[in-house]
Amino acid sequence: MRPTVLLFDIDGTLVTTPGCGRRALERAFTLRYGQTGVLTGIRFDGMTDRGIVRGGLATIGEVAEGPAAETAIDAILADYVPFLEEEIAQVQLTLHRGARDVVDAVSGRAGVAVGLGTGNIRPGARAKLAPLGVFDRFAFGGFGCDHEDRHVILRLGAERGAATLGVPHAACRVVVIGDTPRDVAGARAIGAECVAVAGARFTRDELVAAGAACAVESLGDPEVLAALLRDARV
C-alpha cells in the first residue's frame, strides 16, 4: 500500500470568501498606485496570488516582469494581508459542505499526510482558514509565496508531504483536491491525481473533461473518502 499525500486547495474547495480577496487586492493597488478597479477584467479561478497581482500591474501599465516587478508584487501582497483580514472579519465564513468531515476523516492516519496546495500566499491562507479553526489541521503545504506557477506549488507541497511521512516523493501517491481545470492541470503536471469539486464555476463534466480522476458535487459526497484513500497505507 502506498503512502499518500493529500493537497487541498482553499478557494472554492474548502471555503468561499465572497469577494474578500478581490476587494483586499484592489485596496492594496489603490494604496500603492492610487487606482481603483485594477482587477476588474482578471478572473481569479485557479490563479495564484502572484499571478493575479502581475496581471494587475500589466493592466495599469507598470513593469510586470523582472526584478522590479517581483519587488512590486511583494509589496502589494504585504499590503494585501491586513486588508484581507479586515474584509474577512466583516463576513460570516463557513466551510463548504463535507469539508470539515473529510479533513477530520483523513487526518491522523498512518501513511497519510494532509496539507494544502494553494495559490494563496501562506499568510492569506491562514487569514481564510484560521477563523474557521482548520488552518492548523494542515501541517505543510505548497503556497503562492513559494512560486507563481501552480504545478510548482503542488510539487513543493507533495515533496513536503513526503518528507513528513519519511519517504521519497516518488514513493507517494499524491492527490490534489481542487475545483478548477487549473487544479486538474497542475495535478497532472506533477503526475498526481485530482479529486475535483464542482461548483458555480465549473461542472463535473467540465472537470472530468479536464482530466480529473474523480469529480463530485461536494466533499460531502460518499465517494470522496474512498477516492482520497484508495491505495493509502491506512
C-alpha positions in Angstrom: 0.0 0.0 0.0 1.4 3.4 -0.9 1.9 6.4 1.4 -0.4 9.1 0.3 -0.1 12.9 0.2 -3.3 14.9 0.1 -3.1 18.5 -1.1 -6.3 20.6 -0.6 -7.0 23.8 -2.5 -8.7 26.5 -0.5 -10.9 28.9 -2.5 -13.9 27.2 -4.0 -12.8 23.8 -2.5 -12.8 24.3 1.3 -14.3 27.7 1.6 -15.6 30.6 -0.4 -14.7 34.1 0.9 -17.2 36.2 -1.0 -15.2 38.8 -2.8 -12.8 39.3 0.1 -9.6 38.5 -1.7 -10.5 40.7 -4.7 -11.5 43.7 -2.5 -8.4 43.3 -0.4 -6.1 43.2 -3.5 -8.0 46.2 -5.0 -7.4 48.1 -1.8 -3.7 47.2 -2.0 -3.4 48.5 -5.5 -5.3 51.7 -4.6 -2.9 52.2 -1.7 0.2 51.8 -3.9 -0.9 53.3 -7.2 -4.0 55.3 -6.4 -6.1 53.4 -9.0 -9.3 51.5 -8.5 -10.9 48.7 -10.5 -7.5 47.4 -11.5 -8.5 43.7 -11.3 -11.9 44.1 -12.9 -11.0 42.1 -16.0 -9.0 39.4 -14.3 -10.6 36.1 -13.5 -9.3 34.6 -10.2 -10.4 31.0 -10.9 -7.4 28.7 -10.2 -5.0 31.7 -10.3 -2.1 32.2 -7.9 -1.8 35.4 -5.8 1.4 36.4 -7.6 -0.2 35.8 -11.0 -3.2 37.9 -10.2 -1.0 40.8 -9.0 1.2 40.5 -12.0 -1.9 40.8 -14.2 -2.9 43.9 -12.3 0.5 45.5 -12.8 0.2 44.9 -16.5 -3.3 46.4 -16.6 -2.1 49.7 -15.2 1.0 49.8 -17.4 3.5 49.0 -14.7 6.5 46.8 -15.3 5.2 43.2 -14.9 8.4 41.2 -15.5 11.9 41.3 -14.0 13.3 42.2 -10.6 11.3 45.4 -10.3 8.1 43.6 -10.9 8.9 41.0 -8.2 9.6 43.7 -5.7 6.3 45.4 -6.6 4.4 42.2 -6.3 5.9 41.5 -2.9 4.9 45.0 -1.7 1.3 44.7 -2.9 0.9 41.3 -1.2 2.4 42.6 2.0 -0.3 45.3 2.0 -3.0 42.8 0.9 -2.8 40.6 4.0 -4.1 43.1 6.6 -6.8 44.3 4.2 -7.8 40.6 3.7 -8.1 40.1 7.4 -10.3 43.2 7.7 -12.5 42.0 4.8 -12.9 38.5 6.3 -13.8 40.0 9.7 -16.9 41.6 8.0 -18.4 38.4 6.6 -19.7 35.1 8.0 -17.5 32.3 6.6 -18.4 28.7 6.7 -16.6 25.6 5.3 -18.2 24.0 2.3 -20.4 21.0 2.9 -18.4 18.0 3.9 -15.1 19.8 4.1 -14.6 19.6 7.8 -15.8 16.0 8.0 -13.4 14.8 5.2 -10.4 16.7 6.7 -11.2 15.0 10.0 -11.6 11.6 8.4 -8.2 11.7 6.6 -6.2 13.4 9.4 -4.1 11.4 11.8 -4.0 8.2 9.7 -0.6 6.5 9.4 0.8 6.8 6.0 -1.4 9.8 5.0 -0.1 13.4 5.0 -2.7 16.2 4.8 -1.6 19.6 3.5 -2.6 22.5 1.4 -1.9 23.1 -2.3 -3.0 26.6 -3.0 -2.2 29.7 -4.9 -2.7 31.8 -1.8 0.3 33.1 -0.1 0.7 31.4 3.3 -0.5 34.4 5.4 -3.5 34.7 3.1 -4.3 31.0 3.6 -4.0 31.5 7.3 -6.4 34.5 7.2 -9.0 32.4 5.4 -8.8 29.2 7.4 -7.8 30.2 10.9 -11.1 31.9 11.7 -12.8 28.5 10.9 -10.4 26.6 13.2 -8.8 24.4 10.5 -5.6 26.1 9.4 -3.5 24.1 11.9 -5.0 20.9 10.6 -2.7 21.2 7.6 0.8 20.5 8.7 2.5 21.6 5.5 1.7 22.8 2.0 2.7 24.5 -1.2 1.7 28.1 -1.3 1.6 31.1 -3.6 4.6 32.6 -1.9 6.6 29.6 -2.9 6.1 30.1 -6.7 3.8 31.7 -9.2 3.1 28.5 -11.2 0.6 26.1 -9.7 2.3 22.9 -10.8 5.5 24.1 -9.0 3.5 24.9 -5.9 1.9 21.5 -5.9 5.2 19.7 -6.5 6.7 21.5 -3.5 3.7 20.6 -1.4 4.0 17.0 -2.4 7.7 16.9 -1.6 7.0 18.4 1.9 4.2 15.9 2.5 6.5 13.0 1.5 9.1 14.4 3.9 6.6 14.3 6.8 6.0 10.7 6.0 9.7 10.0 5.9 9.6 8.6 2.3 10.7 9.8 -1.1 8.3 11.9 -3.1 8.4 9.3 -5.9 7.2 6.6 -3.5 4.0 8.5 -2.7 0.5 8.6 -4.3 -0.4 12.3 -4.5 -3.9 13.6 -4.7 -4.9 17.2 -5.3 -8.3 18.3 -4.2 -9.4 21.3 -6.2 -12.3 22.9 -8.0 -10.9 24.3 -11.3 -9.4 23.0 -14.5 -6.1 24.7 -13.4 -6.1 22.5 -10.3 -6.6 19.4 -12.5 -3.8 20.6 -14.9 -1.4 21.3 -12.0 -2.0 17.8 -10.6 -1.5 16.1 -13.9 1.7 18.1 -14.5 3.3 16.5 -11.4 1.9 13.0 -12.0 -0.8 13.4 -9.3 -4.5 12.6 -9.4 -7.1 15.2 -8.9 -10.4 14.9 -7.0 -12.4 17.8 -8.3 -15.3 19.6 -6.6 -17.9 21.1 -9.0 -19.5 24.4 -8.1 -20.8 27.6 -9.5 -17.8 28.0 -11.9 -17.2 24.5 -13.3 -19.4 21.4 -13.7 -18.5 17.8 -13.0 -18.4 17.2 -16.8 -16.1 20.0 -17.4 -13.7 18.9 -14.6 -13.7 15.3 -15.8 -13.1 16.5 -19.4 -10.1 18.4 -18.0 -8.7 15.2 -16.6 -9.9 14.9 -13.1 -9.8 11.3 -11.7 -13.0 11.9 -9.8 -15.5 14.8 -9.9 -18.1 15.3 -7.2 -20.7 17.8 -6.3 -19.3 18.4 -2.8 -16.8 17.0 -0.4 -19.7 15.5 1.5 -20.4 13.1 -1.4 -20.0 9.4 -0.2 -17.4 8.5 -2.8 -14.9 11.3 -1.8 -13.2 9.4 1.1 -12.7 6.3 -1.0 -11.2 8.4 -3.8 -8.8 10.1 -1.4 -7.7 7.0 0.4 -7.5 4.4 -2.4 -4.2 2.5 -2.1 -3.3 4.5 1.1 -1.4 2.9 3.8 -4.1 3.1 6.5 
